[in-house]
Amino acid sequence: MPNNEPSNWPLPKFYFAVQFGDDEPVRFQEVSGLETETQVIEYRHGNSPQFSTIKMPGIAKTGNITMKKGIFKSDSKLWDWMKEVKMNTINRVKVTISLLDENGKPTMVWTLANAWPTKITGTNLKSDGNEVAVETLEMAHEGLTISQG
């Protein structure tokens, strides 16, 4: 039977921080794609009495991470990072995404190994709109680890 004390409630997902390497945290509006999967290898050896395959775990696979943030005056760090990829000098960094508690302390931490930008999308422009300008960053990485803060 679940305990209904306040400390046993799921954490809200709106309070989080993103850090690139050792830089100051960057404020993002949304982070998606925190997933990992293991490919399935189907195998049947030649003298198996069963006329079916067995399933074994194969290579781990991670998807790209997508992040959205507001555009601020004189803030071109993400675009500068993408420019390095175009010059064939990819700057791979550790990216830490932390879900924070009500005191701002990390409770769940996702760490991306060797992340680098694959795509940046600027905002759409609309003369009669009143929304905030938002840019989108898509990153590839070489592994996702999860830890408790």
C-alpha positions as CSV (number, residue, x, y, z in Angstrom):
1,M,0.0,0.0,0.0
2,P,1.5,3.4,-1.0
3,N,2.4,5.8,1.7
4,N,0.7,9.2,1.2
5,E,3.3,11.3,3.0
6,P,4.4,14.4,1.1
7,S,7.9,13.0,0.5
8,N,6.4,10.1,-1.5
9,W,4.7,12.2,-4.2
10,P,6.1,12.2,-7.7
11,L,8.3,15.2,-8.5
12,P,6.9,17.9,-10.8
13,K,8.8,18.0,-14.1
14,F,8.9,21.8,-14.5
15,Y,11.9,22.5,-12.3
16,F,15.1,21.4,-13.9
17,A,18.6,22.6,-14.9
18,V,20.9,21.8,-17.9
19,Q,24.6,22.2,-17.7
20,F,27.1,21.9,-20.6
21,G,30.5,20.7,-19.2
22,D,31.6,23.0,-16.4
23,D,29.8,26.1,-17.7
24,E,27.0,27.8,-15.8
25,P,23.6,26.2,-16.2
26,V,21.5,27.2,-19.2
27,R,17.8,27.7,-18.8
28,F,15.7,25.7,-21.2
29,Q,12.0,25.6,-21.6
30,E,11.8,21.9,-22.6
31,V,14.0,18.8,-22.8
32,S,12.8,15.6,-24.5
33,G,14.4,12.4,-25.8
34,L,15.8,11.1,-22.5
35,E,15.6,7.5,-23.5
36,T,17.7,4.4,-24.0
37,E,16.9,1.0,-25.5
38,T,18.6,-2.3,-26.0
39,Q,18.4,-3.8,-29.5
40,V,17.1,-7.4,-29.6
41,I,19.1,-10.2,-31.2
42,E,17.1,-13.1,-32.3
43,Y,19.1,-16.4,-32.6
44,R,18.4,-20.0,-33.2
45,H,21.2,-22.6,-33.2
46,G,21.1,-25.3,-35.7
47,N,20.3,-28.3,-33.5
48,S,17.7,-26.6,-31.4
49,P,14.7,-28.8,-30.7
50,Q,12.4,-25.8,-30.7
51,F,11.3,-24.3,-34.0
52,S,11.7,-20.7,-32.7
53,T,14.4,-18.2,-31.9
54,I,15.6,-17.1,-28.5
55,K,16.0,-13.4,-27.8
56,M,19.2,-11.9,-26.4
57,P,20.1,-8.3,-25.5
58,G,22.2,-6.6,-28.1
59,I,23.8,-3.2,-28.5
60,A,22.4,-0.3,-26.4
61,K,20.9,2.5,-28.5
62,T,20.1,6.1,-27.5
63,G,18.1,8.7,-29.4
64,N,18.9,12.3,-29.8
65,I,18.0,14.9,-27.2
66,T,15.9,17.9,-28.1
67,M,16.0,21.1,-26.1
68,K,14.0,24.3,-26.5
69,K,14.9,27.7,-25.0
70,G,14.0,31.3,-25.3
71,I,16.2,33.5,-27.4
72,F,18.0,36.3,-25.6
73,K,19.8,39.4,-26.9
74,S,23.5,38.7,-27.6
75,D,23.2,35.0,-26.7
76,S,24.7,32.9,-29.5
77,K,26.5,30.2,-27.6
78,L,24.4,27.4,-29.2
79,W,25.0,28.8,-32.7
80,D,28.7,29.1,-32.0
81,W,28.8,25.5,-30.9
82,M,27.1,24.4,-34.1
83,K,29.5,26.4,-36.1
84,E,32.4,24.3,-34.7
85,V,30.7,21.2,-36.2
86,K,30.7,22.9,-39.6
87,M,34.4,23.5,-39.4
88,N,34.9,19.8,-38.5
89,T,36.2,20.5,-35.1
90,I,33.4,19.0,-33.0
91,N,33.5,20.0,-29.4
92,R,32.0,17.1,-27.5
93,V,30.9,17.9,-24.0
94,K,29.3,16.2,-21.0
95,V,25.7,17.5,-20.6
96,T,24.0,17.1,-17.2
97,I,20.2,17.4,-16.9
98,S,19.0,17.6,-13.3
99,L,15.4,17.3,-12.1
100,L,15.3,19.6,-9.0
101,D,13.4,19.4,-5.8
102,E,11.6,22.4,-4.2
103,N,14.9,23.6,-2.7
104,G,16.8,23.5,-6.0
105,K,18.7,20.3,-5.2
106,P,19.1,17.6,-7.9
107,T,17.0,14.5,-7.2
108,M,17.4,12.7,-10.5
109,V,20.3,13.4,-12.9
110,W,20.7,12.3,-16.5
111,T,24.3,12.6,-17.8
112,L,25.0,12.6,-21.6
113,A,28.5,11.5,-22.7
114,N,30.2,13.3,-25.5
115,A,27.3,15.3,-26.7
116,W,27.4,17.5,-29.8
117,P,24.8,19.5,-31.7
118,T,23.3,18.0,-34.8
119,K,20.6,20.6,-35.5
120,I,19.6,24.0,-34.4
121,T,16.3,25.5,-35.4
122,G,15.6,29.2,-35.0
123,T,12.2,30.7,-34.1
124,N,9.5,31.2,-36.6
125,L,8.6,34.9,-37.1
126,K,5.1,36.2,-37.1
127,S,4.1,39.8,-37.3
128,D,0.9,39.5,-35.4
129,G,2.1,37.0,-32.8
130,N,2.8,37.7,-29.2
131,E,4.7,34.5,-28.2
132,V,8.3,34.3,-27.0
133,A,11.0,33.6,-29.6
134,V,12.2,30.0,-29.0
135,E,15.1,28.1,-30.6
136,T,15.5,24.3,-30.7
137,L,18.7,22.4,-30.2
138,E,19.1,18.7,-31.1
139,M,22.1,16.8,-29.8
140,A,23.6,13.4,-30.4
141,H,25.5,11.7,-27.6
142,E,27.3,8.5,-26.9
143,G,25.6,7.3,-23.7
144,L,23.1,8.2,-21.1
145,T,23.5,7.4,-17.4
146,I,21.0,8.1,-14.7
147,S,21.8,8.7,-11.0
148,Q,20.0,10.0,-7.9
149,G,21.0,13.5,-6.9
